[in-house]
Structures are given as structure tokens and as C-alpha cells.
Amino acid sequence: AQAAEVARRLVALDGQVTGMLAITAGANTVLPGSNWDVALVADFASAEALDGYQKHPAHLEAAGYIRSVAADRVAVDFEL
């Protein structure tokens, strides 16, 4: 239930952050107990837009909830 709520809060950021081109998130429903619990894929117009997302009040609110339920996290940021 917490993983689904994390994904819901992340997807709710769609349209709120300047420079965010796309966002999708989902809970690991196929093999629960294996791998990570939630995956997030977000596309940004630039590294500056990613920085803006990380500082955006709506993201900070979602991140506060995520920190309250997550034991750990992994992130990879790359440019295409």
C-alpha cells in the first residue's frame, strides 16, 4: 500500500513542474518482495529543469512522505 501511495504522489507531480516533459511511476506488483518497491522514470528538458524539480514545493512534499516510508533509495540521472 505504501509503494502504491509513493507512486501516486510522484505521478501527481505531472504538469506541476516547469521543464518536466513526462513522469511515470509504479509499484513493483509483479514480483513483490523482489527488487525495489517503486520505480520512477521522469524526463526533463534539461539538467536545470531537473534541479528545479528537486527544489519544487510539490516535489518536496512528496519527498517528505517518501522519506517517511522508505528504507533506502537508488537514483540514476543521465542525459540522452
mmCIF file of the N, C-alpha and C atoms, coordinates in Angstrom:
data_MODEL
# 
_entry.id   MODEL 
# 
loop_
_atom_site.group_PDB 
_atom_site.id 
_atom_site.type_symbol 
_atom_site.label_atom_id 
_atom_site.label_alt_id 
_atom_site.label_comp_id 
_atom_site.label_asym_id 
_atom_site.label_entity_id 
_atom_site.label_seq_id 
_atom_site.pdbx_PDB_ins_code 
_atom_site.Cartn_x 
_atom_site.Cartn_y 
_atom_site.Cartn_z 
_atom_site.occupancy 
_atom_site.B_iso_or_equiv 
_atom_site.pdbx_formal_charge 
_atom_site.auth_seq_id 
_atom_site.auth_comp_id 
_atom_site.auth_asym_id 
_atom_site.auth_atom_id 
_atom_site.pdbx_PDB_model_num 
ATOM 1   N N  . ALA A 1 1  ? 0.827  -1.195 0.000   1.00 0.00 ? 1  ALA A N  1 
ATOM 2   C CA . ALA A 1 1  ? 0.000  0.000  0.000   1.00 0.00 ? 1  ALA A CA 1 
ATOM 3   C C  . ALA A 1 1  ? 0.873  1.261  0.000   1.00 0.00 ? 1  ALA A C  1 
ATOM 4   N N  . GLN A 1 2  ? 1.975  1.232  0.758   1.00 0.00 ? 2  GLN A N  1 
ATOM 5   C CA . GLN A 1 2  ? 2.861  2.399  0.788   1.00 0.00 ? 2  GLN A CA 1 
ATOM 6   C C  . GLN A 1 2  ? 3.532  2.622  -0.560  1.00 0.00 ? 2  GLN A C  1 
ATOM 7   N N  . ALA A 1 3  ? 3.919  1.557  -1.227  1.00 0.00 ? 3  ALA A N  1 
ATOM 8   C CA . ALA A 1 3  ? 4.556  1.689  -2.540  1.00 0.00 ? 3  ALA A CA 1 
ATOM 9   C C  . ALA A 1 3  ? 3.585  2.304  -3.539  1.00 0.00 ? 3  ALA A C  1 
ATOM 10  N N  . ALA A 1 4  ? 2.340  1.881  -3.509  1.00 0.00 ? 4  ALA A N  1 
ATOM 11  C CA . ALA A 1 4  ? 1.336  2.448  -4.403  1.00 0.00 ? 4  ALA A CA 1 
ATOM 12  C C  . ALA A 1 4  ? 1.119  3.924  -4.089  1.00 0.00 ? 4  ALA A C  1 
ATOM 13  N N  . GLU A 1 5  ? 1.142  4.297  -2.826  1.00 0.00 ? 5  GLU A N  1 
ATOM 14  C CA . GLU A 1 5  ? 0.975  5.698  -2.447  1.00 0.00 ? 5  GLU A CA 1 
ATOM 15  C C  . GLU A 1 5  ? 2.172  6.531  -2.886  1.00 0.00 ? 5  GLU A C  1 
ATOM 16  N N  . VAL A 1 6  ? 3.363  5.990  -2.779  1.00 0.00 ? 6  VAL A N  1 
ATOM 17  C CA . VAL A 1 6  ? 4.556  6.684  -3.274  1.00 0.00 ? 6  VAL A CA 1 
ATOM 18  C C  . VAL A 1 6  ? 4.402  6.951  -4.765  1.00 0.00 ? 6  VAL A C  1 
ATOM 19  N N  . ALA A 1 7  ? 4.039  5.939  -5.517  1.00 0.00 ? 7  ALA A N  1 
ATOM 20  C CA . ALA A 1 7  ? 3.869  6.089  -6.963  1.00 0.00 ? 7  ALA A CA 1 
ATOM 21  C C  . ALA A 1 7  ? 2.784  7.114  -7.270  1.00 0.00 ? 7  ALA A C  1 
ATOM 22  N N  . ARG A 1 8  ? 1.676  7.067  -6.557  1.00 0.00 ? 8  ARG A N  1 
ATOM 23  C CA . ARG A 1 8  ? 0.581  8.011  -6.783  1.00 0.00 ? 8  ARG A CA 1 
ATOM 24  C C  . ARG A 1 8  ? 1.038  9.444  -6.561  1.00 0.00 ? 8  ARG A C  1 
ATOM 25  N N  . ARG A 1 9  ? 1.779  9.678  -5.480  1.00 0.00 ? 9  ARG A N  1 
ATOM 26  C CA . ARG A 1 9  ? 2.250  11.034 -5.175  1.00 0.00 ? 9  ARG A CA 1 
ATOM 27  C C  . ARG A 1 9  ? 3.233  11.529 -6.233  1.00 0.00 ? 9  ARG A C  1 
ATOM 28  N N  . LEU A 1 10 ? 4.066  10.656 -6.731  1.00 0.00 ? 10 LEU A N  1 
ATOM 29  C CA . LEU A 1 10 ? 5.016  11.062 -7.763  1.00 0.00 ? 10 LEU A CA 1 
ATOM 30  C C  . LEU A 1 10 ? 4.301  11.392 -9.069  1.00 0.00 ? 10 LEU A C  1 
ATOM 31  N N  . VAL A 1 11 ? 3.389  10.549 -9.495  1.00 0.00 ? 11 VAL A N  1 
ATOM 32  C CA . VAL A 1 11 ? 2.655  10.789 -10.741 1.00 0.00 ? 11 VAL A CA 1 
ATOM 33  C C  . VAL A 1 11 ? 1.814  12.066 -10.633 1.00 0.00 ? 11 VAL A C  1 
ATOM 34  N N  . ALA A 1 12 ? 1.357  12.393 -9.439  1.00 0.00 ? 12 ALA A N  1 
ATOM 35  C CA . ALA A 1 12 ? 0.559  13.604 -9.230  1.00 0.00 ? 12 ALA A CA 1 
ATOM 36  C C  . ALA A 1 12 ? 1.358  14.876 -9.512  1.00 0.00 ? 12 ALA A C  1 
ATOM 37  N N  . LEU A 1 13 ? 2.668  14.771 -9.624  1.00 0.00 ? 13 LEU A N  1 
ATOM 38  C CA . LEU A 1 13 ? 3.507  15.928 -9.934  1.00 0.00 ? 13 LEU A CA 1 
ATOM 39  C C  . LEU A 1 13 ? 3.432  16.307 -11.407 1.00 0.00 ? 13 LEU A C  1 
ATOM 40  N N  . ASP A 1 14 ? 2.842  15.453 -12.225 1.00 0.00 ? 14 ASP A N  1 
ATOM 41  C CA . ASP A 1 14 ? 2.731  15.718 -13.657 1.00 0.00 ? 14 ASP A CA 1 
ATOM 42  C C  . ASP A 1 14 ? 2.028  17.052 -13.889 1.00 0.00 ? 14 ASP A C  1 
ATOM 43  N N  . GLY A 1 15 ? 2.640  17.886 -14.702 1.00 0.00 ? 15 GLY A N  1 
ATOM 44  C CA . GLY A 1 15 ? 2.062  19.181 -15.025 1.00 0.00 ? 15 GLY A CA 1 
ATOM 45  C C  . GLY A 1 15 ? 2.335  20.283 -14.026 1.00 0.00 ? 15 GLY A C  1 
ATOM 46  N N  . GLN A 1 16 ? 3.000  19.978 -12.929 1.00 0.00 ? 16 GLN A N  1 
ATOM 47  C CA . GLN A 1 16 ? 3.250  20.972 -11.890 1.00 0.00 ? 16 GLN A CA 1 
ATOM 48  C C  . GLN A 1 16 ? 4.634  21.601 -11.968 1.00 0.00 ? 16 GLN A C  1 
ATOM 49  N N  . VAL A 1 17 ? 5.552  20.960 -12.672 1.00 0.00 ? 17 VAL A N  1 
ATOM 50  C CA . VAL A 1 17 ? 6.952  21.395 -12.646 1.00 0.00 ? 17 VAL A CA 1 
ATOM 51  C C  . VAL A 1 17 ? 7.370  21.845 -14.040 1.00 0.00 ? 17 VAL A C  1 
ATOM 52  N N  . THR A 1 18 ? 7.822  23.082 -14.151 1.00 0.00 ? 18 THR A N  1 
ATOM 53  C CA . THR A 1 18 ? 8.307  23.615 -15.417 1.00 0.00 ? 18 THR A CA 1 
ATOM 54  C C  . THR A 1 18 ? 9.494  22.785 -15.904 1.00 0.00 ? 18 THR A C  1 
ATOM 55  N N  . GLY A 1 19 ? 9.449  22.381 -17.149 1.00 0.00 ? 19 GLY A N  1 
ATOM 56  C CA . GLY A 1 19 ? 10.548 21.618 -17.734 1.00 0.00 ? 19 GLY A CA 1 
ATOM 57  C C  . GLY A 1 19 ? 10.430 20.120 -17.578 1.00 0.00 ? 19 GLY A C  1 
ATOM 58  N N  . MET A 1 20 ? 9.424  19.645 -16.839 1.00 0.00 ? 20 MET A N  1 
ATOM 59  C CA . MET A 1 20 ? 9.193  18.205 -16.751 1.00 0.00 ? 20 MET A CA 1 
ATOM 60  C C  . MET A 1 20 ? 8.410  17.800 -17.998 1.00 0.00 ? 20 MET A C  1 
ATOM 61  N N  . LEU A 1 21 ? 8.977  16.936 -18.793 1.00 0.00 ? 21 LEU A N  1 
ATOM 62  C CA . LEU A 1 21 ? 8.351  16.521 -20.043 1.00 0.00 ? 21 LEU A CA 1 
ATOM 63  C C  . LEU A 1 21 ? 7.428  15.329 -19.857 1.00 0.00 ? 21 LEU A C  1 
ATOM 64  N N  . ALA A 1 22 ? 7.786  14.428 -18.959 1.00 0.00 ? 22 ALA A N  1 
ATOM 65  C CA . ALA A 1 22 ? 6.986  13.228 -18.714 1.00 0.00 ? 22 ALA A CA 1 
ATOM 66  C C  . ALA A 1 22 ? 7.379  12.644 -17.366 1.00 0.00 ? 22 ALA A C  1 
ATOM 67  N N  . ILE A 1 23 ? 6.419  11.980 -16.731 1.00 0.00 ? 23 ILE A N  1 
ATOM 68  C CA . ILE A 1 23 ? 6.708  11.290 -15.474 1.00 0.00 ? 23 ILE A CA 1 
ATOM 69  C C  . ILE A 1 23 ? 5.811  10.063 -15.385 1.00 0.00 ? 23 ILE A C  1 
ATOM 70  N N  . THR A 1 24 ? 6.389  8.970  -14.964 1.00 0.00 ? 24 THR A N  1 
ATOM 71  C CA . THR A 1 24 ? 5.627  7.757  -14.698 1.00 0.00 ? 24 THR A CA 1 
ATOM 72  C C  . THR A 1 24 ? 6.262  7.076  -13.488 1.00 0.00 ? 24 THR A C  1 
ATOM 73  N N  . ALA A 1 25 ? 5.442  6.444  -12.699 1.00 0.00 ? 25 ALA A N  1 
ATOM 74  C CA . ALA A 1 25 ? 5.930  5.731  -11.518 1.00 0.00 ? 25 ALA A CA 1 
ATOM 75  C C  . ALA A 1 25 ? 4.997  4.562  -11.275 1.00 0.00 ? 25 ALA A C  1 
ATOM 76  N N  . GLY A 1 26 ? 5.530  3.527  -10.685 1.00 0.00 ? 26 GLY A N  1 
ATOM 77  C CA . GLY A 1 26 ? 4.700  2.374  -10.389 1.00 0.00 ? 26 GLY A CA 1 
ATOM 78  C C  . GLY A 1 26 ? 5.298  1.513  -9.303  1.00 0.00 ? 26 GLY A C  1 
ATOM 79  N N  . ALA A 1 27 ? 4.421  0.836  -8.594  1.00 0.00 ? 27 ALA A N  1 
ATOM 80  C CA . ALA A 1 27 ? 4.845  -0.105 -7.557  1.00 0.00 ? 27 ALA A CA 1 
ATOM 81  C C  . ALA A 1 27 ? 5.206  -1.439 -8.199  1.00 0.00 ? 27 ALA A C  1 
ATOM 82  N N  . ASN A 1 28 ? 6.123  -2.150 -7.607  1.00 0.00 ? 28 ASN A N  1 
ATOM 83  C CA . ASN A 1 28 ? 6.537  -3.468 -8.067  1.00 0.00 ? 28 ASN A CA 1 
ATOM 84  C C  . ASN A 1 28 ? 5.431  -4.467 -7.717  1.00 0.00 ? 28 ASN A C  1 
ATOM 85  N N  . THR A 1 29 ? 4.523  -4.688 -8.655  1.00 0.00 ? 29 THR A N  1 
ATOM 86  C CA . THR A 1 29 ? 3.390  -5.587 -8.408  1.00 0.00 ? 29 THR A CA 1 
ATOM 87  C C  . THR A 1 29 ? 3.606  -6.992 -8.961  1.00 0.00 ? 29 THR A C  1 
ATOM 88  N N  . VAL A 1 30 ? 4.561  -7.140 -9.876  1.00 0.00 ? 30 VAL A N  1 
ATOM 89  C CA . VAL A 1 30 ? 4.766  -8.447 -10.499 1.00 0.00 ? 30 VAL A CA 1 
ATOM 90  C C  . VAL A 1 30 ? 5.506  -9.398 -9.565  1.00 0.00 ? 30 VAL A C  1 
ATOM 91  N N  . LEU A 1 31 ? 6.557  -8.912 -8.932  1.00 0.00 ? 31 LEU A N  1 
ATOM 92  C CA . LEU A 1 31 ? 7.337  -9.747 -8.016  1.00 0.00 ? 31 LEU A CA 1 
ATOM 93  C C  . LEU A 1 31 ? 7.522  -9.025 -6.679  1.00 0.00 ? 31 LEU A C  1 
ATOM 94  N N  . PRO A 1 32 ? 6.443  -8.833 -5.929  1.00 0.00 ? 32 PRO A N  1 
ATOM 95  C CA . PRO A 1 32 ? 6.597  -8.155 -4.641  1.00 0.00 ? 32 PRO A CA 1 
ATOM 96  C C  . PRO A 1 32 ? 7.576  -8.912 -3.754  1.00 0.00 ? 32 PRO A C  1 
ATOM 97  N N  . GLY A 1 33 ? 8.389  -8.180 -3.050  1.00 0.00 ? 33 GLY A N  1 
ATOM 98  C CA . GLY A 1 33 ? 9.416  -8.792 -2.215  1.00 0.00 ? 33 GLY A CA 1 
ATOM 99  C C  . GLY A 1 33 ? 10.730 -8.962 -2.938  1.00 0.00 ? 33 GLY A C  1 
ATOM 100 N N  . SER A 1 34 ? 10.727 -8.772 -4.251  1.00 0.00 ? 34 SER A N  1 
ATOM 101 C CA . SER A 1 34 ? 11.951 -8.835 -5.047  1.00 0.00 ? 34 SER A CA 1 
ATOM 102 C C  . SER A 1 34 ? 12.242 -7.442 -5.586  1.00 0.00 ? 34 SER A C  1 
ATOM 103 N N  . ASN A 1 35 ? 13.475 -7.152 -5.817  1.00 0.00 ? 35 ASN A N  1 
ATOM 104 C CA . ASN A 1 35 ? 13.884 -5.882 -6.394  1.00 0.00 ? 35 ASN A CA 1 
ATOM 105 C C  . ASN A 1 35 ? 13.446 -4.712 -5.510  1.00 0.00 ? 35 ASN A C  1 
ATOM 106 N N  . TRP A 1 36 ? 13.310 -3.548 -6.110  1.00 0.00 ? 36 TRP A N  1 
ATOM 107 C CA . TRP A 1 36 ? 12.866 -2.355 -5.387  1.00 0.00 ? 36 TRP A CA 1 
ATOM 108 C C  . TRP A 1 36 ? 11.344 -2.307 -5.390  1.00 0.00 ? 36 TRP A C  1 
ATOM 109 N N  . ASP A 1 37 ? 10.770 -1.500 -4.516  1.00 0.00 ? 37 ASP A N  1 
ATOM 110 C CA . ASP A 1 37 ? 9.317  -1.446 -4.382  1.00 0.00 ? 37 ASP A CA 1 
ATOM 111 C C  . ASP A 1 37 ? 8.644  -0.506 -5.373  1.00 0.00 ? 37 ASP A C  1 
ATOM 112 N N  . VAL A 1 38 ? 9.357  0.569  -5.778  1.00 0.00 ? 38 VAL A N  1 
ATOM 113 C CA . VAL A 1 38 ? 8.775  1.580  -6.666  1.00 0.00 ? 38 VAL A CA 1 
ATOM 114 C C  . VAL A 1 38 ? 9.821  1.997  -7.685  1.00 0.00 ? 38 VAL A C  1 
ATOM 115 N N  . ALA A 1 39 ? 9.374  2.226  -8.903  1.00 0.00 ? 39 ALA A N  1 
ATOM 116 C CA . ALA A 1 39 ? 10.251 2.780  -9.934  1.00 0.00 ? 39 ALA A CA 1 
ATOM 117 C C  . ALA A 1 39 ? 9.664  4.101  -10.417 1.00 0.00 ? 39 ALA A C  1 
ATOM 118 N N  . LEU A 1 40 ? 10.545 5.042  -10.709 1.00 0.00 ? 40 LEU A N  1 
ATOM 119 C CA . LEU A 1 40 ? 10.164 6.353  -11.237 1.00 0.00 ? 40 LEU A CA 1 
ATOM 120 C C  . LEU A 1 40 ? 10.991 6.614  -12.480 1.00 0.00 ? 40 LEU A C  1 
ATOM 121 N N  . VAL A 1 41 ? 10.331 7.029  -13.544 1.00 0.00 ? 41 VAL A N  1 
ATOM 122 C CA . VAL A 1 41 ? 11.012 7.498  -14.744 1.00 0.00 ? 41 VAL A CA 1 
ATOM 123 C C  . VAL A 1 41 ? 10.451 8.876  -15.040 1.00 0.00 ? 41 VAL A C  1 
ATOM 124 N N  . ALA A 1 42 ? 11.326 9.868  -15.083 1.00 0.00 ? 42 ALA A N  1 
ATOM 125 C CA . ALA A 1 42 ? 10.902 11.235 -15.368 1.00 0.00 ? 42 ALA A CA 1 
ATOM 126 C C  . ALA A 1 42 ? 11.852 11.838 -16.390 1.00 0.00 ? 42 ALA A C  1 
ATOM 127 N N  . ASP A 1 43 ? 11.283 12.509 -17.362 1.00 0.00 ? 43 ASP A N  1 
ATOM 128 C CA . ASP A 1 43 ? 12.073 13.163 -18.405 1.00 0.00 ? 43 ASP A CA 1 
ATOM 129 C C  . ASP A 1 43 ? 11.983 14.669 -18.214 1.00 0.00 ? 43 ASP A C  1 
ATOM 130 N N  . PHE A 1 44 ? 13.130 15.328 -18.327 1.00 0.00 ? 44 PHE A N  1 
ATOM 131 C CA . PHE A 1 44 ? 13.211 16.773 -18.151 1.00 0.00 ? 44 PHE A CA 1 
ATOM 132 C C  . PHE A 1 44 ? 13.861 17.400 -19.366 1.00 0.00 ? 44 PHE A C  1 
ATOM 133 N N  . ALA A 1 45 ? 13.505 18.641 -19.616 1.00 0.00 ? 45 ALA A N  1 
ATOM 134 C CA . ALA A 1 45 ? 14.036 19.363 -20.767 1.00 0.00 ? 45 ALA A CA 1 
ATOM 135 C C  . ALA A 1 45 ? 15.531 19.616 -20.632 1.00 0.00 ? 45 ALA A C  1 
ATOM 136 N N  . SER A 1 46 ? 16.029 19.670 -19.395 1.00 0.00 ? 46 SER A N  1 
ATOM 137 C CA . SER A 1 46 ? 17.438 19.994 -19.168 1.00 0.00 ? 46 SER A CA 1 
ATOM 138 C C  . SER A 1 46 ? 17.831 19.610 -17.750 1.00 0.00 ? 46 SER A C  1 
ATOM 139 N N  . ALA A 1 47 ? 19.131 19.655 -17.487 1.00 0.00 ? 47 ALA A N  1 
ATOM 140 C CA . ALA A 1 47 ? 19.622 19.417 -16.125 1.00 0.00 ? 47 ALA A CA 1 
ATOM 141 C C  . ALA A 1 47 ? 19.090 20.499 -15.188 1.00 0.00 ? 47 ALA A C  1 
ATOM 142 N N  . GLU A 1 48 ? 18.919 21.705 -15.699 1.00 0.00 ? 48 GLU A N  1 
ATOM 143 C CA . GLU A 1 48 ? 18.375 22.803 -14.891 1.00 0.00 ? 48 GLU A CA 1 
ATOM 144 C C  . GLU A 1 48 ? 16.920 22.521 -14.507 1.00 0.00 ? 48 GLU A C  1 
ATOM 145 N N  . ALA A 1 49 ? 16.161 21.934 -15.433 1.00 0.00 ? 49 ALA A N  1 
ATOM 146 C CA . ALA A 1 49 ? 14.780 21.573 -15.129 1.00 0.00 ? 49 ALA A CA 1 
ATOM 147 C C  . ALA A 1 49 ? 14.723 20.483 -14.058 1.00 0.00 ? 49 ALA A C  1 
ATOM 148 N N  . LEU A 1 50 ? 15.639 19.531 -14.114 1.00 0.00 ? 50 LEU A N  1 
ATOM 149 C CA . LEU A 1 50 ? 15.735 18.507 -13.068 1.00 0.00 ? 50 LEU A CA 1 
ATOM 150 C C  . LEU A 1 50 ? 16.028 19.151 -11.730 1.00 0.00 ? 50 LEU A C  1 
ATOM 151 N N  . ASP A 1 51 ? 16.938 20.113 -11.711 1.00 0.00 ? 51 ASP A N  1 
ATOM 152 C CA . ASP A 1 51 ? 17.261 20.826 -10.474 1.00 0.00 ? 51 ASP A CA 1 
ATOM 153 C C  . ASP A 1 51 ? 16.028 21.556 -9.942  1.00 0.00 ? 51 ASP A C  1 
ATOM 154 N N  . GLY A 1 52 ? 15.270 22.177 -10.848 1.00 0.00 ? 52 GLY A N  1 
ATOM 155 C CA . GLY A 1 52 ? 14.040 22.854 -10.444 1.00 0.00 ? 52 GLY A CA 1 
ATOM 156 C C  . GLY A 1 52 ? 13.026 21.903 -9.847  1.00 0.00 ? 52 GLY A C  1 
ATOM 157 N N  . TYR A 1 53 ? 12.924 20.719 -10.415 1.00 0.00 ? 53 TYR A N  1 
ATOM 158 C CA . TYR A 1 53 ? 12.031 19.675 -9.898  1.00 0.00 ? 53 TYR A CA 1 
ATOM 159 C C  . TYR A 1 53 ? 12.436 19.289 -8.485  1.00 0.00 ? 53 TYR A C  1 
ATOM 160 N N  . GLN A 1 54 ? 13.719 19.109 -8.273  1.00 0.00 ? 54 GLN A N  1 
ATOM 161 C CA . GLN A 1 54 ? 14.190 18.677 -6.958  1.00 0.00 ? 54 GLN A CA 1 
ATOM 162 C C  . GLN A 1 54 ? 13.910 19.714 -5.879  1.00 0.00 ? 54 GLN A C  1 
ATOM 163 N N  . LYS A 1 55 ? 13.791 20.976 -6.258  1.00 0.00 ? 55 LYS A N  1 
ATOM 164 C CA . LYS A 1 55 ? 13.539 22.062 -5.304  1.00 0.00 ? 55 LYS A CA 1 
ATOM 165 C C  . LYS A 1 55 ? 12.068 22.491 -5.268  1.00 0.00 ? 55 LYS A C  1 
ATOM 166 N N  . HIS A 1 56 ? 11.261 21.960 -6.163  1.00 0.00 ? 56 HIS A N  1 
ATOM 167 C CA . HIS A 1 56 ? 9.860  22.385 -6.283  1.00 0.00 ? 56 HIS A CA 1 
ATOM 168 C C  . HIS A 1 56 ? 9.081  22.003 -5.014  1.00 0.00 ? 56 HIS A C  1 
ATOM 169 N N  . PRO A 1 57 ? 8.248  22.915 -4.504  1.00 0.00 ? 57 PRO A N  1 
ATOM 170 C CA . PRO A 1 57 ? 7.494  22.620 -3.270  1.00 0.00 ? 57 PRO A CA 1 
ATOM 171 C C  . PRO A 1 57 ? 6.640  21.354 -3.352  1.00 0.00 ? 57 PRO A C  1 
ATOM 172 N N  . ALA A 1 58 ? 6.015  21.090 -4.487  1.00 0.00 ? 58 ALA A N  1 
ATOM 173 C CA . ALA A 1 58 ? 5.198  19.875 -4.613  1.00 0.00 ? 58 ALA A CA 1 
ATOM 174 C C  . ALA A 1 58 ? 6.065  18.627 -4.543  1.00 0.00 ? 58 ALA A C  1 
ATOM 175 N N  . HIS A 1 59 ? 7.258  18.684 -5.134  1.00 0.00 ? 59 HIS A N  1 
ATOM 176 C CA . HIS A 1 59 ? 8.173  17.544 -5.047  1.00 0.00 ? 59 HIS A CA 1 
ATOM 177 C C  . HIS A 1 59 ? 8.679  17.372 -3.622  1.00 0.00 ? 59 HIS A C  1 
ATOM 178 N N  . LEU A 1 60 ? 8.998  18.468 -2.973  1.00 0.00 ? 60 LEU A N  1 
ATOM 179 C CA . LEU A 1 60 ? 9.489  18.383 -1.592  1.00 0.00 ? 60 LEU A CA 1 
ATOM 180 C C  . LEU A 1 60 ? 8.435  17.773 -0.675  1.00 0.00 ? 60 LEU A C  1 
ATOM 181 N N  . GLU A 1 61 ? 7.167  18.092 -0.915  1.00 0.00 ? 61 GLU A N  1 
ATOM 182 C CA . GLU A 1 61 ? 6.089  17.494 -0.121  1.00 0.00 ? 61 GLU A CA 1 
ATOM 183 C C  . GLU A 1 61 ? 6.015  15.987 -0.358  1.00 0.00 ? 61 GLU A C  1 
ATOM 184 N N  . ALA A 1 62 ? 6.063  15.573 -1.619  1.00 0.00 ? 62 ALA A N  1 
ATOM 185 C CA . ALA A 1 62 ? 6.048  14.139 -1.936  1.00 0.00 ? 62 ALA A CA 1 
ATOM 186 C C  . ALA A 1 62 ? 7.271  13.451 -1.341  1.00 0.00 ? 62 ALA A C  1 
ATOM 187 N N  . ALA A 1 63 ? 8.420  14.099 -1.457  1.00 0.00 ? 63 ALA A N  1 
ATOM 188 C CA . ALA A 1 63 ? 9.663  13.517 -0.937  1.00 0.00 ? 63 ALA A CA 1 
ATOM 189 C C  . ALA A 1 63 ? 9.599  13.328 0.578   1.00 0.00 ? 63 ALA A C  1 
ATOM 190 N N  . GLY A 1 64 ? 8.929  14.239 1.276   1.00 0.00 ? 64 GLY A N  1 
ATOM 191 C CA . GLY A 1 64 ? 8.778  14.088 2.726   1.00 0.00 ? 64 GLY A CA 1 
ATOM 192 C C  . GLY A 1 64 ? 8.031  12.814 3.073   1.00 0.00 ? 64 GLY A C  1 
ATOM 193 N N  . TYR A 1 65 ? 6.948  12.546 2.350   1.00 0.00 ? 65 TYR A N  1 
ATOM 194 C CA . TYR A 1 65 ? 6.219  11.298 2.580   1.00 0.00 ? 65 TYR A CA 1 
ATOM 195 C C  . TYR A 1 65 ? 7.092  10.099 2.238   1.00 0.00 ? 65 TYR A C  1 
ATOM 196 N N  . ILE A 1 66 ? 7.756  10.171 1.105   1.00 0.00 ? 66 ILE A N  1 
ATOM 197 C CA . ILE A 1 66 ? 8.580  9.044  0.660   1.00 0.00 ? 66 ILE A CA 1 
ATOM 198 C C  . ILE A 1 66 ? 9.660  8.734  1.695   1.00 0.00 ? 66 ILE A C  1 
ATOM 199 N N  . ARG A 1 67 ? 10.327 9.764  2.205   1.00 0.00 ? 67 ARG A N  1 
ATOM 200 C CA . ARG A 1 67 ? 11.351 9.534  3.241   1.00 0.00 ? 67 ARG A CA 1 
ATOM 201 C C  . ARG A 1 67 ? 10.751 8.880  4.489   1.00 0.00 ? 67 ARG A C  1 
ATOM 202 N N  . SER A 1 68 ? 9.484  9.171  4.781   1.00 0.00 ? 68 SER A N  1 
ATOM 203 C CA . SER A 1 68 ? 8.864  8.625  5.998   1.00 0.00 ? 68 SER A CA 1 
ATOM 204 C C  . SER A 1 68 ? 8.567  7.132  5.873   1.00 0.00 ? 68 SER A C  1 
ATOM 205 N N  . VAL A 1 69 ? 8.514  6.614  4.653   1.00 0.00 ? 69 VAL A N  1 
ATOM 206 C CA . VAL A 1 69 ? 8.172  5.191  4.473   1.00 0.00 ? 69 VAL A CA 1 
ATOM 207 C C  . VAL A 1 69 ? 9.280  4.381  3.812   1.00 0.00 ? 69 VAL A C  1 
ATOM 208 N N  . ALA A 1 70 ? 10.302 5.032  3.277   1.00 0.00 ? 70 ALA A N  1 
ATOM 209 C CA . ALA A 1 70 ? 11.355 4.320  2.541   1.00 0.00 ? 70 ALA A CA 1 
ATOM 210 C C  . ALA A 1 70 ? 12.549 4.019  3.430   1.00 0.00 ? 70 ALA A C  1 
ATOM 211 N N  . ALA A 1 71 ? 13.076 2.826  3.277   1.00 0.00 ? 71 ALA A N  1 
ATOM 212 C CA . ALA A 1 71 ? 14.286 2.451  3.999   1.00 0.00 ? 71 ALA A CA 1 
ATOM 213 C C  . ALA A 1 71 ? 15.541 2.873  3.237   1.00 0.00 ? 71 ALA A C  1 
ATOM 214 N N  . ASP A 1 72 ? 15.418 2.955  1.906   1.00 0.00 ? 72 ASP A N  1 
ATOM 215 C CA . ASP A 1 72 ? 16.574 3.258  1.065   1.00 0.00 ? 72 ASP A CA 1 
ATOM 216 C C  . ASP A 1 72 ? 16.077 3.710  -0.293  1.00 0.00 ? 72 ASP A C  1 
ATOM 217 N N  . ARG A 1 73 ? 16.965 4.263  -1.081  1.00 0.00 ? 73 ARG A N  1 
ATOM 218 C CA . ARG A 1 73 ? 16.613 4.666  -2.448  1.00 0.00 ? 73 ARG A CA 1 
ATOM 219 C C  . ARG A 1 73 ? 17.826 4.572  -3.333  1.00 0.00 ? 73 ARG A C  1 
ATOM 220 N N  . VAL A 1 74 ? 17.576 4.465  -4.606  1.00 0.00 ? 74 VAL A N  1 
ATOM 221 C CA . VAL A 1 74 ? 18.622 4.431  -5.625  1.00 0.00 ? 74 VAL A CA 1 
ATOM 222 C C  . VAL A 1 74 ? 18.166 5.351  -6.741  1.00 0.00 ? 74 VAL A C  1 
ATOM 223 N N  . ALA A 1 75 ? 19.091 6.115  -7.303  1.00 0.00 ? 75 ALA A N  1 
ATOM 224 C CA . ALA A 1 75 ? 18.742 7.013  -8.403  1.00 0.00 ? 75 ALA A CA 1 
ATOM 225 C C  . ALA A 1 75 ? 19.833 6.985  -9.452  1.00 0.00 ? 75 ALA A C  1 
ATOM 226 N N  . VAL A 1 76 ? 19.425 7.156  -10.697 1.00 0.00 ? 76 VAL A N  1 
ATOM 227 C CA . VAL A 1 76 ? 20.350 7.301  -11.809 1.00 0.00 ? 76 VAL A CA 1 
ATOM 228 C C  . VAL A 1 76 ? 19.811 8.446  -12.658 1.00 0.00 ? 76 VAL A C  1 
ATOM 229 N N  . ASP A 1 77 ? 20.632 9.451  -12.858 1.00 0.00 ? 77 ASP A N  1 
ATOM 230 C CA . ASP A 1 77 ? 20.280 10.573 -13.732 1.00 0.00 ? 77 ASP A CA 1 
ATOM 231 C C  . ASP A 1 77 ? 21.239 10.563 -14.914 1.00 0.00 ? 77 ASP A C  1 
ATOM 232 N N  . PHE A 1 78 ? 20.693 10.617 -16.120 1.00 0.00 ? 78 PHE A N  1 
ATOM 233 C CA . PHE A 1 78 ? 21.562 10.615 -17.293 1.00 0.00 ? 78 PHE A CA 1 
ATOM 234 C C  . PHE A 1 78 ? 20.940 11.478 -18.384 1.00 0.00 ? 78 PHE A C  1 
ATOM 235 N N  . GLU A 1 79 ? 21.785 11.929 -19.305 1.00 0.00 ? 79 GLU A N  1 
ATOM 236 C CA . GLU A 1 79 ? 21.327 12.743 -20.419 1.00 0.00 ? 79 GLU A CA 1 
ATOM 237 C C  . GLU A 1 79 ? 21.276 11.897 -21.682 1.00 0.00 ? 79 GLU A C  1 
ATOM 238 N N  . LEU A 1 80 ? 20.266 12.153 -22.494 1.00 0.00 ? 80 LEU A N  1 
ATOM 239 C CA . LEU A 1 80 ? 20.144 11.468 -23.781 1.00 0.00 ? 80 LEU A CA 1 
ATOM 240 C C  . LEU A 1 80 ? 20.790 12.298 -24.865 1.00 0.00 ? 80 LEU A C  1 
# 
